[in-house]
């Protein structure tokens, strides 16, 4: 559903084809294919950059120059001899990606002289853009040389086709050690067709007619609503909090509005920063925002737990007084929960904004991000209202279980705190 909506949005915005990168919009993926001959080693090194890294790479001018710079990140030894790869050829293509933004595929061909007259132990490592998330793969084949100790076949066809079952945990091979000696070579995996590259150029930007504009806004609303329906944004924690703190319909509206404002502001700020600076690493920012979001939820849970313990006795004797006393705390907690839920910008919304900026339509990108946020708010608010309604209907039936009602705030607070710690830990682990 998400891919379909993004494709439709790309068609509306660009009048061309939009295809999301198989991994994330922030990924930079690497493939190194070594071919060992009796008198040399040839290396094909491919860097497949997704939409946002491509947009930020403003220093890219010449493919051959970039390949020469890339060679500095390649470390190789043949027995005791250090190998220095020389650029033999270079090529760059820019296939269209999501929301009209291009991706980039840089292919560098290297060679280095190595005499395989006896057994030769070779080590090879690639540290290029080591901090960037993405797929990393190395293969080694022999041509009239026997090679052992390393895989010979690329499971991605040199970053052209990523296995769907491995996208959640991409391959991360940065170094290999193998032995080459005279003998029959391994089967050489044929390189992809040289003519394969950009399939269809991004469509020409047409006039932004009222019909196209309205359609794009409606699609952004639907995309935001569907995004909010997916796991994330602390919906489970918010639901438990609304139920445990006796939240009202106004509280549900407050949560939805806070998430929308926070998320929209985050997308606009991070999107504009990414568009003007190549220094900012989007994946690092998102990871740390995830950590902050989780810690904020944990802190709110801790405050709620402390308050629930203090007020438990008071609520038993005067429930009305206890409710009034906790009213301000509940509203503050709801705002904090909404901020935590919207703190991490959606990569999809970022790509929508960056695509509009790249087309010189920043104002329209802002409108679409606002529509995206409103779609999120609609889903989150509807979920909150439904929960409050169900709780009110079931409340009289549960009133008889007074002991259960007394411990509900304690359980809710503990759940909020534990989930917050879990969210922060998961984000920190990357």
C-alpha positions in Angstrom: 0.0 0.0 0.0 2.8 2.4 1.0 4.8 1.8 -2.2 1.6 2.2 -4.3 0.8 5.5 -2.7 4.3 6.8 -3.1 4.3 5.7 -6.8 1.1 7.5 -7.4 2.4 10.6 -5.6 5.5 10.5 -7.8 3.4 10.4 -10.9 1.4 13.4 -9.8 4.4 15.4 -8.7 6.7 14.6 -11.6 4.6 13.3 -14.5 7.2 10.4 -14.5 8.0 7.1 -12.9 8.9 6.9 -9.2 10.4 3.8 -7.7 11.4 3.5 -4.0 14.8 2.1 -3.2 14.6 -1.5 -2.0 16.4 -0.6 1.2 15.9 2.7 2.9 15.9 6.2 1.3 19.0 6.8 3.5 21.1 3.8 2.5 24.5 3.7 0.7 25.2 0.1 -0.5 28.5 -1.4 -1.6 29.7 -4.3 -3.7 33.3 -5.3 -4.4 33.9 -8.0 -7.0 37.5 -9.2 -7.2 38.7 -11.2 -10.2 42.1 -12.9 -9.7 44.3 -13.5 -12.8 47.7 -15.1 -12.9 49.3 -11.7 -13.3 46.9 -9.2 -11.7 43.7 -8.6 -9.7 40.8 -6.7 -11.2 38.2 -5.1 -8.9 34.8 -3.9 -9.8 33.5 -1.7 -7.0 29.9 -0.5 -7.1 28.3 2.1 -4.8 24.5 2.3 -4.9 23.3 5.5 -3.2 19.6 5.9 -2.3 17.7 9.2 -2.7 18.7 11.3 0.3 22.5 10.5 0.1 22.4 11.3 -3.6 20.7 14.6 -3.0 23.3 15.5 -0.4 26.3 14.6 -2.5 26.8 18.0 -4.0 30.6 17.6 -4.3 30.2 14.9 -7.0 31.5 16.2 -10.3 33.5 13.5 -12.1 33.2 9.7 -11.8 36.8 9.0 -12.4 37.9 11.5 -9.8 35.5 10.0 -7.3 36.8 6.5 -8.0 40.3 7.8 -7.4 39.2 9.1 -4.0 37.3 5.9 -3.3 40.5 3.9 -3.8 42.0 5.4 -0.6 39.4 3.4 1.4 40.5 0.1 -0.2 43.1 -1.9 1.8 44.7 -5.0 0.3 47.7 -7.2 1.0 49.2 -10.0 -1.1 51.3 -11.9 1.4 53.5 -9.1 2.8 53.0 -6.7 -0.1 50.6 -3.8 0.1 48.5 -3.5 -3.0 47.6 -0.1 -4.6 44.6 -0.2 -6.9 44.7 2.0 -10.0 41.5 3.3 -11.7 40.9 1.6 -15.0 37.4 2.9 -15.8 34.6 4.8 -14.1 30.9 5.2 -14.8 28.0 6.8 -13.0 24.3 6.5 -13.7 21.3 8.1 -11.9 18.2 5.9 -12.0 15.0 7.7 -10.9 13.9 7.0 -7.4 11.1 7.9 -5.0 9.1 11.1 -5.5 11.2 12.1 -8.5 14.5 12.2 -6.7 17.4 10.4 -8.5 19.5 7.6 -7.0 23.1 7.1 -8.0 25.1 4.0 -9.1 28.8 4.6 -9.2 30.9 1.8 -10.8 34.7 1.9 -10.4 37.0 -0.5 -12.3 40.4 -1.0 -10.7 43.5 -3.1 -11.4 46.7 -4.0 -9.6 49.7 -6.2 -10.6 50.0 -9.5 -8.6 52.0 -12.6 -9.7 50.3 -15.8 -8.7 53.1 -18.3 -9.2 52.6 -20.2 -6.0 50.2 -20.0 -3.1 49.4 -16.3 -2.3 47.3 -15.2 0.6 45.3 -12.0 -0.1 43.4 -9.8 2.4 41.0 -7.1 1.2 38.8 -4.6 3.1 36.6 -1.7 2.1 36.0 1.1 4.6 34.4 3.6 2.2 31.6 5.5 4.0 31.7 3.0 6.8 29.3 5.0 9.0 26.5 4.9 6.4 23.8 2.1 6.7 23.3 -0.2 3.8 24.2 -3.5 2.1 27.9 -4.5 1.9 29.0 -7.5 -0.2 32.4 -8.9 -1.5 32.9 -11.7 -4.0 36.1 -13.3 -5.3 36.5 -15.4 -8.5 39.6 -16.8 -10.2 40.4 -16.7 -13.9 42.9 -19.4 -14.7 43.7 -19.3 -10.9 42.2 -21.4 -8.1 40.7 -19.3 -5.3 39.4 -20.5 -2.0 38.0 -18.8 1.1 35.5 -16.3 -0.2 32.1 -16.4 -1.9 32.2 -16.3 -5.7 28.7 -15.2 -6.6 26.9 -12.0 -5.8 23.4 -12.6 -4.3 22.3 -9.2 -5.4 23.6 -9.3 -9.0 26.0 -6.5 -8.1 23.4 -4.5 -6.2 20.8 -4.7 -8.9 18.3 -7.0 -7.2 18.2 -7.2 -3.4 16.7 -10.4 -1.8 13.5 -9.4 -0.1 14.0 -11.8 2.8 17.3 -10.1 3.7 16.2 -6.5 3.5 15.5 -6.3 7.2 19.0 -7.4 8.0 21.3 -6.4 5.1 24.5 -8.2 4.4 27.5 -6.4 6.0 30.7 -7.9 4.7 33.6 -5.4 4.8 36.6 -7.6 4.6 37.7 -11.0 3.1 40.8 -13.2 3.3 41.4 -15.8 0.5 44.1 -17.9 -1.0 45.0 -17.9 -4.7 47.2 -20.4 -6.4 47.9 -21.7 -10.0 45.1 -24.0 -11.2 41.6 -24.0 -12.7 39.7 -20.8 -12.0 36.2 -20.6 -10.5 33.2 -19.9 -12.6 33.2 -16.3 -13.3 29.9 -14.6 -12.6 29.1 -12.6 -15.7 28.8 -8.9 -15.1 25.5 -7.3 -15.8 24.8 -5.9 -19.2 26.8 -2.8 -19.7 23.8 -1.0 -21.2 21.8 -1.6 -18.0 21.7 1.8 -16.1 19.1 4.4 -16.2 15.9 2.8 -17.5 13.6 5.7 -17.8 14.6 9.3 -17.3 12.6 11.2 -14.7 9.6 12.7 -16.5 9.6 16.4 -17.4 8.1 18.6 -14.8 4.7 19.7 -16.0 2.6 22.6 -14.9 1.2 22.3 -11.4 -2.5 22.5 -12.3 -5.2 22.8 -9.6 -6.3 19.2 -10.3 -2.8 17.8 -9.9 -2.2 19.9 -6.8 -5.5 18.7 -5.2 -4.8 15.1 -6.1 -1.3 15.3 -4.6 -2.6 16.8 -1.4 -5.3 14.1 -1.1 -2.7 11.4 -1.6 -0.5 12.9 1.1 -3.4 12.8 3.5 -4.0 9.2 2.7 -0.3 8.4 2.9 -0.1 10.1 6.4 -3.1 8.3 7.6 -1.8 4.9 6.4 1.6 5.7 8.0 0.0 6.4 11.3 -1.8 3.1 11.1 1.5 1.2 10.9 3.4 0.1 14.0 5.2 3.1 15.7 4.4 6.5 17.0 3.8 5.0 20.5 0.2 4.3 19.7 0.1 1.3 22.1 1.6 3.4 24.9 -0.8 6.3 24.2 -3.7 4.0 24.2 -2.7 2.5 27.5 -2.1 6.0 28.9 -5.5 7.3 27.8 -7.2 4.3 29.3 -5.3 4.2 32.5 -5.4 7.9 33.2 -9.2 8.2 32.5 -8.5 10.3 29.4 -11.3 12.2 27.7 -12.2 12.9 24.1 -10.5 16.2 24.4 -7.4 14.4 25.5 -7.5 12.2 22.4 -7.7 15.3 20.3 -4.8 16.8 22.2 -2.6 13.8 21.5 -3.4 13.8 17.8 -2.7 17.5 17.5 0.6 17.3 19.4 1.8 14.4 17.3 0.9 16.2 14.1 2.6 19.5 15.1 5.8 17.8 16.3 6.1 15.4 13.3 5.4 18.2 10.8 7.9 20.5 12.4 10.5 17.8 12.5 10.1 16.9 8.9 10.3 20.5 7.8 13.4 21.3 9.9 15.3 18.1 9.0 14.3 18.2 5.4 15.5 21.8 4.9 18.8 20.9 6.8 19.4 17.9 4.6 18.7 19.9 1.4 21.2 22.7 2.3 24.0 20.6 4.0 25.8 17.5 3.0 27.4 17.2 6.4 24.3 16.2 8.2 23.8 12.4 8.3 20.1 11.8 8.1 20.3 8.2 9.5 22.3 9.4 12.5 19.8 12.2 13.2 16.8 9.8 13.0 18.6 7.3 15.3 19.3 9.9 18.0 15.8 11.3 17.7 14.5 7.8 18.3 16.7 7.6 21.4 15.4 10.9 22.7 11.8 9.9 21.9 12.2 6.6 23.9 13.8 8.4 26.8 11.1 11.0 26.9 8.5 8.2 27.1 10.4 6.5 29.9 10.7 9.7 31.9 7.0 10.4 31.5 6.3 6.8 32.6 8.5 7.3 35.7 6.8 10.6 36.6 3.4 8.8 36.2 4.5 5.9 38.3 5.6 8.2 41.1 2.4 10.2 41.0 0.3 7.0 40.9 2.0 5.6 44.0 1.6 8.9 45.9 -2.1 9.3 44.9 -3.3 5.8 45.3 -4.3 6.2 49.0 -5.9 9.6 48.3 -7.9 8.3 45.3 -9.4 5.5 47.5 -10.9 8.1 49.8 -11.7 10.9 47.5 -11.7 9.9 43.8 -13.0 13.3 42.7 -10.2 15.1 44.5 -7.6 12.7 43.2 -8.9 13.2 39.6 -8.7 16.9 39.9 -5.3 16.8 41.4 -4.0 14.7 38.5 -5.7 16.7 35.8 -2.7 19.0 35.1 -0.3 16.2 35.3 -2.4 14.1 32.8 -2.5 16.9 30.3 1.3 17.5 30.6 1.8 13.8 30.2 -0.4 13.7 27.1 1.5 16.5 25.5 4.8 14.9 26.3 3.5 11.6 24.9 2.4 13.3 21.7 5.8 15.0 21.3 7.6 11.6 21.8 5.2 10.0 19.2 5.9 12.6 16.6 9.6 13.3 17.3 11.0 10.9 14.7 10.2 12.2 11.2 8.9 9.7 8.6 11.5 9.0 5.9 8.6 9.0 3.4 7.5 12.5 4.3 11.2 13.6 4.1 11.5 12.2 0.6 8.2 14.0 -0.4 9.6 17.3 0.9 13.1 16.8 -0.6 11.5 15.8 -4.0 9.5 19.1 -4.1 12.6 21.1 -3.1 14.7 19.5 -5.8 11.9 20.5 -8.3 12.0 24.1 -7.1 8.6 23.7 -5.4 9.5 24.1 -1.8 6.2 25.8 -0.9 4.3 22.8 -2.4 6.4 20.4 -0.5 5.5 22.2 2.7 1.8 21.9 1.8 2.2 18.2 1.2 4.0 17.6 4.5 1.2 19.5 6.3 -1.3 17.3 4.6 0.7 14.2 5.5 0.6 15.4 9.2 -3.1 16.0 9.1 -3.6 12.5 7.8 -1.6 11.2 10.7 -3.6 13.3 13.1 -6.9 11.9 11.7 -5.8 8.3 12.3 -4.3 8.8 15.7 -7.3 11.0 16.9 -9.8 8.5 15.6 -8.0 5.7 17.4 -8.0 7.7 20.6 -11.6 8.6 20.4 -12.5 4.9 19.7 -10.6 3.8 22.7 -12.2 6.4 25.0 -15.6 5.5 23.7 -15.0 1.8 24.4 -13.7 2.5 27.8 -16.7 4.6 28.7 -19.0 1.8 27.6 -17.2 -0.9 29.5 -16.5 1.3 32.5 -19.7 0.6 34.4 -19.2 -3.1 34.0 -15.7 -2.8 35.4 -16.6 -0.4 38.2 -17.3 -3.3 40.5 -13.7 -4.4 40.3 -12.5 -1.5 42.5 -9.2 -3.1 43.3 -8.5 -3.5 39.6 -9.4 0.2 39.0 -7.0 1.2 41.8 -4.0 -0.5 40.3 -4.7 0.5 36.7 -2.7 3.8 36.9 0.2 1.9 38.4 0.2 -0.7 35.6 -0.2 1.9 32.9 2.7 4.0 34.3 5.0 0.9 34.5 4.1 -0.1 31.0 4.8 3.4 29.6 8.2 3.5 31.4 9.3 0.0 30.2 8.2 0.6 26.6 10.1 3.9 26.6 13.3 2.2 27.8 12.7 -0.5 25.1 12.2 2.2 22.3 15.4 4.1 23.4 17.4 0.9 23.5 16.2 -0.3 20.1 17.0 3.1 18.5 20.4 3.2 20.1 21.2 -0.2 18.7 20.4 1.2 15.3 
